[in-house]
């Protein structure tokens, strides 16, 4: 199996779990932006897949709330929406 030091080559930062404040390792997270026009469908697919896989109701409900927040944000920020790209990025990894 391949070893990954960092999964997301486009973004960098420190991610904390809200529930306990622990740091999420770079090899465990990926970032998607609300302005990315490919993301809403991706998140809805994830929601359906969580149900299919039997994720607990708390998680499924949390994803649904995230979808609703995403829709509201996108409605209020239509001028910021865009087709995803990596032009000019200094991709790491």
JOFENHU-V189042 format. One line per field, one symbol per residue. ss: DSSP state (a for helix, b for strand, c for the rest). phi: phi as a letter, one per 20 degrees, with the letter a starting at -180 (. if undefined). burial: 1 if it has 24 or more other C-alpha atoms within 12 Angstrom, else 0. A space follows every 50 residues. Layout:
ss: ???
phi: ???
burial: ???
//
This chain:
ss: ccccccccccccccbbccccccbbcccccccccccbccaaaaaaaaaaaa aaacccaaaaaaaaaaaaaaaaaaaacaaacbccccccccccc
phi: .fecebfeeecbrdddfffbmfeefgecccdceffffefgfffffggfff fgengffffgffffffgffffffffecgfdfbffbcgmfdfen
burial: 00000000000000000000000001000000011100110010001000 0000000001001000100110000000000000000000000
//
